[in-house]
Amino acid sequence: MKNLGKLSFYREAHAITIYWNKPYSIYKELSYLVQDDAGHAMEVTKTHAKLENLIPEHTYQIEVHAYGIGRDGKKLIGSFTPKTIATRHQKEDIFVTEEAFGIVGDGKTLNTEQIQRVIDLCKPNQRIVFPEGIYLTGALNLHSDMELHLQKGAILRGTDEVKDYEPKRNSRFEGIEMECYSSLINIGELDHSSGYRCKNIILSGEGTIESGGKKLAERVIASERKRLQGYIESLGDKVLECENENTIPGRARPRLIQICNAKNVRISGLTLKNGASWNVHMIYSDQIVTDHCTFYSEGVWNGDGWDPDSSSNCTIFACDFYTGDDAVSVKSGKNPQGNVINRASKHIRIFDCQSMGGHGITIGSEMSGGVRDVSIWDCDMEKSLYGVEVKATKKRGGYVKNIRVRDCIVPRILVHSVGYNDDGAAAPDAPVFSDFIFSNLEITGKCMEKDGTMHECRAVELIGFEEKGHEIHDVHFRGGKIHGDVHMEKCSSVTFRNIE
């Protein structure tokens, strides 16, 4: 029997979530039988499953078998390596509404100090639980070996007051390390020369984590513009290299959740809403898993959903995006600092995700530390402006390589050089874009604007860099449908096979 690879997993006291890479097959449709040695079994068509009603601190052997679906029914094409997994112990629930904590979920009372005190006291065998209610707060700092759980109807709401996100802390925004306002949820401390200092954190439940969104962003920008007035004026025409007049003062905006130098963080089941810029931003981190979440940031400038930044082994699946900018954006720093730090984003998996607005899935434009081994499958980005986009300016340096996109629907595929957000000293060489495989895609050639209107666009745009040796190379389209024009400049070794 063909071995299809390894299983990844996440374990709870009463459940185990399993996920795996989609196997290549001659069959257009696949199904999977997921079973354990205790008699639990389920059949799924996605590359993830959750076995529930399990016994805490009990060991299960789990198997996943893949079947191709054709005219003659189902045929076994292979199995994944069986995995023996022990469920976790049952944690003690600590409800924030206990009278001793003085936390009020009325949407009016500011609870920052009280919530932080509960967080500081949380032990590895405990879980902090927010029942239904609106808990108003400023910035919060998590520590290793803890869990926050928001029950259905619970809202952890950040204010729209700048002072509630002080003090500033070391961060990285648009590829530049700098001081930014504290995010609503802060995990770890930034240090590009260090390893993982914060580990084993869970954010779970059916509730909502939201911040001050557009209003908070505007207040931060106004405050920073006043503080930086002299510096901005001294730049003169160089300000024109920025995206717009808000770029420099806007870089200090907090995220919704910022994860720095952390390992093994899971965010599951939650609604994540209205960060003042990006919503989930992981920097110099490893093994960040996000699943079954819904992201909202419509109307927020730079309102990205999920951004791995010089991070590794990050996985997102079964998530929906209603974003003001990119649903997912993979980054690794900006010239010249990103070239010097030189920490790549690598081993990124994005699957079974859906966009209901925004830009889609992007890599860059801050990619000076390099991006490699990104796999995207079973995603619906039809309702987006770009679909899948790889972008950089000629100043960035670095590389993007080993990108695999399959079995998705997108408005277009863009791999190109761009001219905006181009401040900063140039790297010695232009970027290198290479080794892309796009398989079984439906590329509609119709893009969705912010107002929801659709318009025709180029289905495929491949534009490399002028410097010799920096053309886009080794790009392969295999199977699928392309509705619309294909435009190429400064490319080599581009193939189209079995395309309708």
Buried (B, 14 or more C-beta within 10 A) or exposed (E): EEEBBEBBBBBBBBBBBBBBBBBEBEBEEBBBBBBBEBEBEEEBEBBBBBBEEBEEEEEBEBBBBBBBBEEEEBEEBBBBEEBEBEBBEBBEEBBBBEEEBBBBBEEEBBBBEBBBEBBEEBEEEBBBBBBEBBBBBBBBBBBBBBBBBBBEBBBBBBBBBBEBBEEEBBBBBBBBBBEBBBBBBBBBBBBBEEEBBBBBBBBBBBBBBBBBBBBBBBBBBEBBBEEBEEEBEEBEEEBEBBBEEBBBBBBBBBBBBBBBBBBBBBBBBBBBBBBBBBBBBBBBBBBBBBBBBBBBBBEBBBBBBBBBBBBBBBBBBBBBBBBBBBBBBBBBBBBBBBBEBBBBBBBBBBBBBBBBBBBBBBBBBBBBBBBBBBBBBBBBBBBBBBBBBBBBBBBBBBBBBBBBBBBBBBBBBBBBBBEEBBBBEBBEBBBBBBBBBBBBBBBBBBBBEEEEEEEEBBBBBBBBBEEEEBBBBBBBBBBBBBBBEBEBBBBEEBEBEEBE
